[in-house]
């Protein structure tokens, strides 16, 4: 009960401080209350949250898929990175075809820094996906001219960073772009392309300013929700093994 009064008091204090300036009339030292693990719990509060805690733990520990190998994000063609890039492509492509883009999307780009964990060999649980993608990022589709898409390839040539891609092939040599393919074909400067990515990257995150030349289309799909759905659809994970990023004579190691 004391804890409730304390919390209520803090809320009232914070609200009142937002409205008017407070004048300190008197300052007197009081005994500090140390927050430690041996501090007794409020049994009423513990009893109140117990069913919610149990329900949450049950959901987080639910098996949704399985992998026979460790899923990691190391290297220029990491298995987890490429897998999640493919899932991003598939989710965006499905949405596009149902929402006025009959040809679907052409490729997908995600950032390796947004993949916050790895998944070990064995059962994949719901909590693992939350650990991999703890953010509330949304799937975006960027409509771009082929001539503007040149900026994407220049970005990879300059950074040589292992940001995962799907349906793209990027080859560089000594920091110079030597081969640029989308769906196995050279980029047509006059053609319109649709690239799936996250809202973070679409808005220029990770220095991907080239997306700013395109038209952003919101899907309303959360990346984490999409990944959860795709893992559930694939009870046994098949690892992508194709080469998508090939940085020849790479000088600086930029892997995350």
Secondary structure by P-SEA (a helix, b strand, c coil): caaaaaaaaaaaaaaaaacbbbbbccccccbbbbbcccccccaaaaaaaaaaaaaaaaaaacccccccbbbbccccccaaaaaaaaaaaaaaaaaaaaccccccccbbbbbccccccccccccccaaaaaaacccbbbbbbbbbccccaaaaaaaaaacccccccccbbbbbccccccccccccccccccbbbbbbbccccccccccccccccbbbbbccccaaaaaaaaaaaccbbbbbcccccccccccccccc
